Amino acid sequence: MGASMRYTLASSAGKGRINEDVVVVYERDGHTDLVLMDGATPLTPERCVASGASDPAWFVRRFAQDLGHVLRADASQDALVLEALDHTRAAYRAAGGHADVPPYAWPIATLAWVRVSDPDAAAGHTLDLFCLGDSKILLQLPDGTVRDLDPFENPQEQATQAAVAALVAEGILDPGERWTRLLPMLRARRHEQNTAASPAVLCLEPRGPFAARRTRVTAPPGALLLVLSDGLYRLVDTYGLHSDGSLLDACRARGLDALLDELRAFEAGKEAVGLAAKTADDASAIAWRFT
């Protein structure tokens, strides 16, 4: 857990799980880099990398570290991602990730990276977004209006939810059995993600340029930025406990830890059964208040 006058961080593992999210903030002269990554659940019991709690946990922490080492103001976010990934890939090989590991077992992750420039006296802060995967980035303006800075519908998540609903309809309520039934579909998807010509997630060996979503916006004084993993966004899109607006209001009034507590309390109750492939997911966020 970290905090400053301007931002707070929170990250929590799902019940009985390894936390395969990472949140980190790098402060530099002229700008601050907010980085949130969500490592995809491994689809094989074997670990390829000898160190770390799991391959995805190792991947997100190592890449975040490598990105921190290469950050500089005179390079694009695209170039810095590729440069950091060169280091991460070499470390993966050195740690035991051999060439014969099947692509469905290679780690992948979402990446939500917001570069916040120091404020301009007239225009406020400039935010440069680089997004891969399905994390959320929401901005609440001083009047309470919420803007989704990276609108993205994940077709795979919709397919997974439909498959889960079909299994529940069959009467398969045991999470372990559901996971076993979903595994062939998930492995086929992971293979596709790791071998795509233009990857839509952060992967170790991109065959071509990343299909990243890039946006530049301005945040006025009094705005609140919330960068969050899909695990925490379940409060809105899976469980329906919040709208985007009420989520930001709650974050502003009660803070990130209270949102995590609300998520875990709901997941512990019977109401959440059957609504998601995993009974509880890692949940992480960065909140930044613009002054």
Stockholm file with secondary structure:
# STOCKHOLM 1.0

chainA/1-291         MGASMRYTLASSAGKGRINEDVVVVYERDGHTDLVLMDGATPLTPERCVASGASDPAWFVRRFAQDLGHVLRADASQDALVLEALDHTRAAYRAAGGHADVPPYAWPIATLAWVRVSDPDAAAGHTLDLFCLGDSKILLQLPDGTVRDLDPFENPQEQATQAAVAALVAEGILDPGERWTRLLPMLRARRHEQNTAASPAVLCLEPRGPFAARRTRVTAPPGALLLVLSDGLYRLVDTYGLHSDGSLLDACRARGLDALLDELRAFEAGKEAVGLAAKTADDASAIAWRFT
#=GR chainA/1-291 SS CCBCSSEEEEEECCTTSCCCEEEEEEEETTEEEEEEEEECCCSSSSCSSSSSSSHHHHHHHHHHHHHHHHCCTTSCHHHHHHHHHHHHHHHHHHTTCCTTSCGGGSCEEEEEEEEEECCBTTTBEEEEEEEESSCEEEEECTTSCEEESSCCCCHHHHHHHHHHHHHHHTTCCCHHHHHHHHHHHHHHHHHHHHHCSSCSSEESSCSSCCCCEEEEEEECTTCEEEEECHHHHHHHHTTCSCCHHHHHHHHHHHCHHHHHHHHHHHHHSGGGTTSSSSSSCCEEEEEEECC
#=GC SS_cons         CCBCSSEEEEEECCTTSCCCEEEEEEEETTEEEEEEEEECCCSSSSCSSSSSSSHHHHHHHHHHHHHHHHCCTTSCHHHHHHHHHHHHHHHHHHTTCCTTSCGGGSCEEEEEEEEEECCBTTTBEEEEEEEESSCEEEEECTTSCEEESSCCCCHHHHHHHHHHHHHHHTTCCCHHHHHHHHHHHHHHHHHHHHHCSSCSSEESSCSSCCCCEEEEEEECTTCEEEEECHHHHHHHHTTCSCCHHHHHHHHHHHCHHHHHHHHHHHHHSGGGTTSSSSSSCCEEEEEEECC
//
